[in-house]
């Protein structure tokens, strides 16, 4: 399924759903960030995905990161809540989803890099090289917040 991200676009379609989802800022011991090249919108992003019924939200983070990247993680904390109604995701099946994402900080504890049906490329990247990647502004905000070690409170926006 493909999608188009609309961000503060007055021509964006009206949202018709909200689905809780997660993303994770995962850094290795060398300070490199785990990123994926998504198959649905061809953008680079943090790993993450939708919350399933019967699942604790922390378990969603662990499952989604491993499914998309092959890396096993442990959750360390919450970076923020990203619910901007001016960021909608339009899918080719007619669903138009308002962003509702909880971004977590997690650390790798095992596994090895691999792709999935949702990630055509997975890599560890030095944060100074992020400018070379095509990343949605909302995702850049999460990355910025996640890499800012001076932040003490979660972002709510």
N, C-alpha and C positions, 0 to 999 in steps of 0.2 A: 504494500500500500504506500502511495506517495503522499506528501503533504506540502503545504505552503505555509510558511510562518509570516504572519502579519504583525507588525510592531508599530503602534502609533500611526496607523495608516487609516485615514478617513474613509477609504474605499473598501476596508476590510469587511467581510461578511459578518453577520451577527452570530455570536456564540449560541449553540444549542445544547451544549453539555459542559460538564466540569468533571474531571477525573483526577483524583489525588495521584500524584506521582512523586518520584524522588530523583535526585541527582547526587553524585558524590565527587568531592574533591579528594583524590587519592594521590599522595606523594610518596615516593620511595625514599630510601635513606640518603640518596644523592640529591634530593630536593626536586627531582623531575616529577612532572604532573602526568597522570594517566588520562589520555584523550582517545576518542574514537572518531572515525570518519563515518557518519551515518549513511545508511542506504536510503532512508525515506526522503531526506531533503538535501543530501549531498553536502552537508555542513559538518564541520568539526564540532565536537561537543564533549561534555563530561558524560561518563556512563550513567545510565539510569533508566527508569521506566515506570510503568503503572503499578499501583498498589492493588493486590489481589484480596478478595474476600477471604477471611480466615487467617490472615497474615498480620503479624506485628510489623509496624513500619520499618523498624530496624532490620528485620528479616528481608523486607523488600529491597533494601539497599544491598545487602549481602548477595541476594539472589540475582538482582539485575546486573551488578558489577561483574559477577562471575559469568553470567549468561553472555554478556556482551564482550567481555575482554579475556576471560580465562583466569583472571586474578581473584583470589580469595581475599576478603577484607574483614576487618573488625571496625565497627563504628566507634568514633571517638567523641562526636558531638554534632550539634546543629549549627550550620552557618547562617541559614535564614529561610524565610517563607516568601516565595515569589508567586504573587497572585494578581499581577497587573491585568486589569480587564481590557487594556489596550493591546495585549499580546494574545492573539488567537491563532490556533493551528487548524487549518482547513484541510481535511482529508478527502481523498477522491471518492469516498463512499457517501459524502454529504455531511458527515459529522464536522462541526466547527467547535472546537474545544477551547474554552478559556483556560489560560495557563493557571495551574495550581500545583506548584512544585515545592517540595521541602528539600533543601540542599544540606547534605551532611558532610562532615569531615570523616574520613576513614583511612586506615593504614593497611598496607598489604601484609598478608601473613602466609601467602603461598600461591601456588598456581604458576602458570606461564602464559605469556601473551598468545592470543588466538583471536580470529575473527568469528563472526556469527552472521545470522541472517539480517541482523540489524546494524552490523558494523563491518564495512568493507576494508577498513584498516584500523589497527590499534597500535598505539605507541606511547612510550614514555618520552616527554618533551621537556626541555629546559624552559622554564617560564619566560626567559628572555627571548625565546624563539616563537612565542605565541602570536606575535604580530604577523607572521608569515602565513598563518592559517585563516581560512574563511570560517569565522565563528559568528553566530547570531549575537546581536547586542545584549539580549537578555542573558545568554550563556556567558558572555564576557563579564557581565556584572557579577554573576555567581563566582566565576573564577577569581575575579579581583577580590571579592569579599573573602573567599576561601584561602587565598594566599596572603592576605593581610593579617599578620600575626599580632597586630596591635588591637584588633577588634575584640571587644569583650562581650558585646551583646549581639544576639542574632539580628539580622536584617529582617524587617517586616515591611513588605511592600508589594 
